[in-house]
Structures are given as structure tokens and as C-alpha cells.
Amino acid sequence: MRIDIVTIFPKYLAPLELSLIGRARRAGLVEIAVHDLRDFTHDRHRTVDDAPAGGGAGMVMRPEPWGEVLDRLCAPGGDDPSGADAPTPTLLVPSPSGERFDQPMAHELAGLERIAFACGRYEGIDERVLDEAATRMSVRPVSLGDYVLNGGEVAALAIIEAVVRLLPGVVGNAESLLEESHEGHLLEYPVYTRPATWRGREVPEVLASGHHARIAAWRHEQRLRRTARRRPDLIAAWLAEHRPTERELQILREEGHEQDRGS
Ligand code: JQB
């Protein structure tokens, strides 16, 4: 996979050299290029912003540098000799007004040969940039969640981390990915390690029992309880795909979840 990121703060993306993503890059499993939007300006002050049309607070990113950098990313050779054979990218535009990013979207993006991020700042990017880009590439405004960030860089980092760990060969333990893929709708169970007693707190006894069926049942119960307490919104989706046992219904009642099984 090839990933291009356009930003006025290239150093914000420095963490992409570290840890799992850094290793994946060095192994040639993913190619990441960061581009400074100001390199696509032509005035002495390298201006990227201007006052909003129609008035109002803050500044808006001017379209011209965006047009030029996107031209470059679409050009045959895609800006970098190593991107020469890469197809036109799918353009992801982080925005509080975008489609919510989630795990299914991470899997979808992991299946693409090439993605690019347009990281805005200020009050965002002139809308014509997205409209014009959509005439030559797939454009997807995406949101990390319902809160306001100062720009798209943190969203790009989060999305890249979620996507790159799904690429073949990136996560060493393929078992952990397989386990996750079976975990739809419910939160994870709590995990423990040594020592068996820490500050007077014990690791739950069942986990030392070696009784795999009992351990699996306990973990499932923990997932259901946690989800009902912390993310009751997820329970409806789980119920839509599972016929709950009497035991599971009892757990949901204990956690105060209201059953609405229709008429
Ligand atoms: C500028 C961003 C996010 C990109 C994601 C998320 O866009 C704005 N609108 C009003 C006030 C401030 C901004 C700041 N801003 C570019 C930009 C915010 C992304 C963003 C985001 N993805 N919250 N905020 N979940």
C-alpha cells in the first residue's frame, strides 16, 4: 500500500517512523510520503489561508495550493519515483463533518493499493477543492468522532494506524487479528498478567484454572457486562445478530439493560 499525506505540519506525522508502522515501512509493506502544502504556494509568505467568504470567524484554506498538490498526486509517477506504478489514490479528507471512521472502513481502506490524506487546518478547506478532486478520484470526508480537533493530522495518524496493522505481514501474531475479526459488536474482555497478587488484588481465579471452556464462558460474560454498562448502544446490534441464551438475558438484566424484543 502507498499512503500520501498533505499537511502544513509535516512534523506532526513524525510518529509514523516509530513502532509497528515504522517497522512496516522499513520492511517495504507500506510506503508513506508526507508533503508540505506550503511547497505548493508561489508567494513570498507561502500563504495557505484567507478570510471566509460570507464572513464569520477564523480562516479557510485557499484552494490553489491544494489543487496543485493533488495534481501532483494524480500525475503518472505520483510525485515519487517509487509511486510510479501506483494508481490514482482514494482521497480521505479528515473533517468533523465526515462519515464516521470505524473498523469496517479500516478493512475497506486496507484493501486499497493507494490512499491519500488532505489534512486541513483553521476552519477547513475551500469546498471546491473536494468537488474538483471528485472529478478525478474517489473523495471521502471522514471523521474520527464527535468532538472537535484543530486539524486533520491526528485523524490521519489514527486512521493510518488502524489500516496499516491490517496489512498482511504487519501484525506478527495473525492470531490476534483473527480473534478481533470474530469479536463484532461486543467490547473486549479484561486482561491480566503476573503477578497473581498485586497490591492485594487477585487475578480472577478462573483464569488460572486451565479449564478452557470455563475461561471462554467467563470472558464472554465479561464482554457482555462491559458492553451493557459502557456501550449500551452496541447491544442492539449484537441482539440483531444473536439469539441470546437465558443466561445472557439474565446478565443484560443484571446490568440494567432494557430488553425490547418487539411485540
Ligand atoms: C480543520 C479540523 C477535524 C480536520 C476529524 C474530528 O474543521 C473545523 N471546523 C470547526 C472548527 C475547527 C475545525 C478544525 N479542523 C481541519 C480539520 C477538525 C479534522 C476533526 C475531526 N477527522 N474532529 N475534528 N473528529
Residues whose N, C-alpha, C, O or C-beta is under 5 A from the ligand:
A	BS01	JQB	P94 S95 P96 G120 R121 Y122 E123 G124 V142 S143 L144 G145 Y147 V148 L149 N150 G151 G152 A155
